[in-house]
Amino acid sequence: RRGAQLSADLISRLFSRSLLLLQSKSMNEMFYSVTTGVNVIAVGVLAPVIVLVADVSVLLFISFGLILIDSGVAIGTITFFGSVGYILYWFMHVRAVKLGNAQAELSIKSGEKILEVISSYREIIVQNRREYYSRIIGEQRLQAADVTASISFMANISKYVLELSIVVGGLLLGAYQFGTQTASHAITIISVFFVASTRVVPSVLRIQQGLILIKSSLGSALPTLDLIELLDGASPIERVADV
């Protein structure tokens, strides 16, 4: 509903501007900006922010409980998995933005080509260029599919890296505990670590994936954000111009 409301507001503001501003972007880019781009902002930015707030709250609550049980293990567990999540985010967020930009650009370009074919179909038949347009549009759709697959695969990378971190962290902690403490104490600490990991890792994973999704969505929503900036920066004459 927020996305639909924003879309309606953008369309209303756009229709109150001059023809010059309407023609400042291609027809398909303008269409993308007031529809798909708005949906991306609502679903890919606003929704993950709400989930992030919830997961951070859960993580803080779990951390407080673990500190009461064993502060050392709690701080070490949260620091370890938090560092892994941050490193993943640091390596992946730039790529997420690039993939988001590419996704929006390919979607707009393929849409423009399709509209170009539909609007000038007779000329294309006369010039015998149907095969050319089919090939270009097909290549653009394949590129868009590769970008979408890359964005989806990034979430799986985080999942498996964090799951592997549980095993590695448990082995390192076990080696240290059995080397410096009694067997009963080491088993207790390792048990607390694994119990904490089953609660901390899902929250860290969702937080990391949420941040990556926001970065990717901001890239995909760039045409919409540019349109909002363009409308906010329109001159007073354009704001009241009668088309």
C-alpha positions as CSV (number, residue, x, y, z in Angstrom):
1,R,0.0,0.0,0.0
2,R,2.9,2.4,0.7
3,G,4.4,1.6,-2.7
4,A,1.0,2.1,-4.4
5,Q,0.6,5.4,-2.6
6,L,4.1,6.6,-3.6
7,S,3.5,5.5,-7.2
8,A,0.2,7.4,-7.4
9,D,1.9,10.5,-5.8
10,L,4.8,10.4,-8.4
11,I,2.3,10.1,-11.3
12,S,0.3,13.0,-10.0
13,R,3.4,15.2,-9.6
14,L,4.7,14.1,-13.0
15,F,1.5,15.0,-14.7
16,S,1.5,18.5,-13.2
17,R,4.9,19.3,-14.8
18,S,5.7,20.6,-18.2
19,L,6.0,18.5,-21.4
20,L,9.7,19.2,-21.4
21,L,10.2,17.4,-18.1
22,L,8.1,14.5,-19.3
23,Q,10.3,14.1,-22.3
24,S,13.5,14.3,-20.4
25,K,13.5,10.5,-20.1
26,S,12.5,7.7,-22.4
27,M,8.9,6.5,-22.2
28,N,9.9,3.1,-20.8
29,E,12.3,4.5,-18.3
30,M,9.6,6.9,-17.1
31,F,7.2,3.9,-16.9
32,Y,9.7,1.9,-14.9
33,S,10.4,4.8,-12.6
34,V,6.7,5.2,-11.5
35,T,5.8,1.4,-11.3
36,T,8.5,-1.2,-11.0
37,G,11.0,1.1,-9.3
38,V,8.5,2.1,-6.7
39,N,7.7,-1.5,-6.0
40,V,11.4,-2.2,-5.5
41,I,11.7,0.6,-3.0
42,A,8.7,-0.7,-1.0
43,V,9.6,-4.4,-1.1
44,G,13.3,-4.2,-1.3
45,V,14.1,-1.3,0.9
46,L,11.3,-0.4,3.3
47,A,10.4,-4.0,4.1
48,P,13.9,-5.1,4.9
49,V,14.5,-2.1,7.1
50,I,11.5,-3.3,9.3
51,V,12.9,-6.8,9.3
52,L,16.4,-5.5,10.3
53,V,14.9,-3.6,13.3
54,A,13.2,-6.8,14.4
55,D,16.3,-9.0,14.0
56,V,18.6,-6.5,15.7
57,S,16.2,-6.4,18.6
58,V,16.1,-10.2,18.8
59,L,19.9,-10.3,18.6
60,L,20.2,-7.9,21.5
61,F,17.7,-9.8,23.6
62,I,19.6,-13.1,22.9
63,S,22.9,-11.5,23.7
64,F,21.7,-10.2,27.0
65,G,20.5,-13.7,28.0
66,L,23.7,-15.3,26.9
67,I,25.8,-12.8,28.8
68,L,23.9,-13.8,32.0
69,I,24.8,-17.4,31.3
70,D,28.4,-17.0,30.2
71,S,29.6,-13.6,29.3
72,G,32.8,-14.7,27.7
73,V,31.2,-17.2,25.3
74,A,28.4,-14.8,24.5
75,I,30.8,-11.9,23.6
76,G,33.1,-14.2,21.7
77,T,30.2,-15.8,19.8
78,I,28.6,-12.5,18.8
79,T,31.9,-11.0,17.9
80,F,32.9,-14.0,15.8
81,F,29.7,-14.3,13.8
82,G,29.2,-10.5,13.6
83,S,32.7,-10.2,12.1
84,V,31.9,-13.0,9.6
85,G,28.7,-11.2,8.6
86,Y,30.4,-7.8,8.3
87,I,33.2,-9.3,6.1
88,L,30.6,-10.9,3.8
89,Y,28.7,-7.6,3.6
90,W,31.9,-5.6,2.9
91,F,32.8,-7.9,0.0
92,M,29.4,-8.2,-1.4
93,H,27.6,-4.8,-1.0
94,V,29.5,-3.1,-3.9
95,R,28.6,-6.0,-6.2
96,A,25.0,-5.9,-5.1
97,V,24.7,-2.2,-6.1
98,K,26.3,-2.9,-9.5
99,L,23.9,-5.9,-10.1
100,G,21.0,-3.8,-9.0
101,N,21.9,-1.0,-11.5
102,A,22.4,-3.6,-14.2
103,Q,19.1,-5.2,-13.5
104,A,17.2,-1.9,-13.9
105,E,19.2,-0.8,-16.9
106,L,18.6,-4.1,-18.8
107,S,14.9,-4.1,-17.9
108,I,14.5,-0.6,-19.3
109,K,16.5,-1.3,-22.4
110,S,14.7,-4.5,-23.3
111,G,11.3,-2.7,-22.7
112,E,12.4,0.1,-25.0
113,K,13.3,-2.3,-27.7
114,I,10.0,-4.1,-27.4
115,L,8.1,-0.8,-27.6
116,E,10.2,0.2,-30.5
117,V,9.3,-2.9,-32.4
118,I,5.6,-2.6,-31.6
119,S,5.4,1.1,-32.6
120,S,7.3,0.7,-35.9
121,Y,6.5,-2.9,-36.9
122,R,5.7,-2.1,-40.5
123,E,9.0,-0.3,-41.1
124,I,10.8,-3.2,-39.5
125,I,9.1,-5.7,-41.8
126,V,10.0,-3.6,-44.8
127,Q,13.6,-3.3,-43.7
128,N,13.7,-7.0,-42.8
129,R,15.1,-6.3,-39.3
130,R,12.8,-8.6,-37.3
131,E,15.5,-11.1,-36.7
132,Y,17.9,-8.4,-35.6
133,Y,15.5,-7.1,-33.0
134,S,14.6,-10.6,-31.8
135,R,18.3,-11.3,-31.3
136,I,19.0,-8.1,-29.4
137,I,16.0,-8.5,-27.2
138,G,16.9,-12.1,-26.5
139,E,20.4,-11.2,-25.6
140,Q,19.2,-8.5,-23.2
141,R,16.8,-10.9,-21.5
142,L,19.6,-13.5,-21.1
143,Q,21.8,-10.8,-19.5
144,A,18.9,-9.9,-17.2
145,A,18.5,-13.5,-16.2
146,D,22.2,-13.8,-15.4
147,V,22.0,-10.7,-13.2
148,T,18.9,-12.0,-11.4
149,A,20.7,-15.4,-10.9
150,S,23.8,-13.6,-9.5
151,I,21.6,-11.6,-7.0
152,S,19.8,-14.8,-5.9
153,F,23.1,-16.7,-5.5
154,M,24.6,-14.1,-3.2
155,A,22.1,-15.0,-0.5
156,N,23.2,-18.7,-0.7
157,I,26.9,-17.6,-0.3
158,S,26.1,-16.0,3.0
159,K,24.1,-18.9,4.2
160,Y,26.8,-21.5,3.6
161,V,29.7,-19.3,4.8
162,L,27.9,-18.8,8.1
163,E,27.0,-22.5,8.5
164,L,30.7,-23.3,7.8
165,S,31.6,-20.7,10.4
166,I,29.7,-22.6,13.1
167,V,31.7,-25.8,12.4
168,V,35.1,-23.9,12.3
169,G,34.2,-21.8,15.3
170,G,33.2,-24.9,17.3
171,L,36.4,-26.7,16.3
172,L,38.6,-23.8,17.3
173,L,36.8,-23.3,20.6
174,G,36.9,-27.0,21.4
175,A,40.6,-27.2,20.7
176,Y,41.2,-24.2,23.0
177,Q,39.0,-25.4,25.8
178,F,40.2,-28.9,25.9
179,G,43.8,-27.6,25.8
180,T,43.3,-25.2,28.7
181,Q,40.3,-26.5,30.8
182,T,39.0,-29.7,32.2
183,A,36.9,-32.0,29.9
184,S,33.6,-31.2,31.7
185,H,34.2,-27.5,31.6
186,A,35.2,-27.6,27.9
187,I,32.0,-29.6,27.0
188,T,29.9,-27.1,28.9
189,I,31.4,-24.1,27.1
190,I,31.1,-25.8,23.7
191,S,27.5,-26.7,24.4
192,V,26.7,-23.1,25.2
193,F,28.5,-22.0,22.0
194,F,26.4,-24.3,19.8
195,V,23.2,-23.3,21.5
196,A,24.1,-19.7,21.1
197,S,25.1,-20.2,17.4
198,T,21.7,-21.7,16.5
199,R,20.0,-18.5,17.7
200,V,22.7,-15.9,16.7
201,V,23.5,-17.1,13.2
202,P,20.0,-16.9,11.8
203,S,19.7,-13.3,13.1
204,V,23.1,-12.3,11.7
205,L,22.3,-14.0,8.4
206,R,19.0,-12.1,8.0
207,I,20.7,-8.8,9.0
208,Q,23.5,-9.4,6.4
209,Q,21.1,-10.5,3.7
210,G,18.8,-7.6,4.5
211,L,21.6,-5.1,4.0
212,I,22.6,-6.7,0.8
213,L,19.0,-6.7,-0.4
214,I,18.7,-3.0,0.4
215,K,21.9,-2.2,-1.5
216,S,20.7,-4.2,-4.5
217,S,17.3,-2.7,-4.4
218,L,18.7,0.8,-4.2
219,G,20.6,0.1,-7.4
220,S,17.4,-1.2,-9.1
221,A,15.4,1.7,-7.9
222,L,17.9,4.3,-9.1
223,P,15.7,5.5,-12.0
224,T,12.9,6.2,-9.5
225,L,15.2,8.0,-7.1
226,D,16.5,10.1,-9.9
227,L,12.9,10.9,-10.9
228,I,12.0,12.0,-7.3
229,E,15.1,14.2,-7.3
230,L,14.2,15.6,-10.7
231,L,10.7,16.4,-9.5
232,D,11.9,18.0,-6.3
233,G,14.4,20.1,-8.2
234,A,12.0,21.3,-10.9
235,S,11.8,25.0,-11.4
236,P,8.7,26.9,-10.2
237,I,7.5,27.4,-13.8
238,E,7.7,23.6,-14.4
239,R,5.8,23.0,-11.2
240,V,2.7,24.9,-12.4
241,A,3.1,24.6,-16.2
242,D,0.0,23.7,-18.2
243,V,0.9,21.0,-20.7
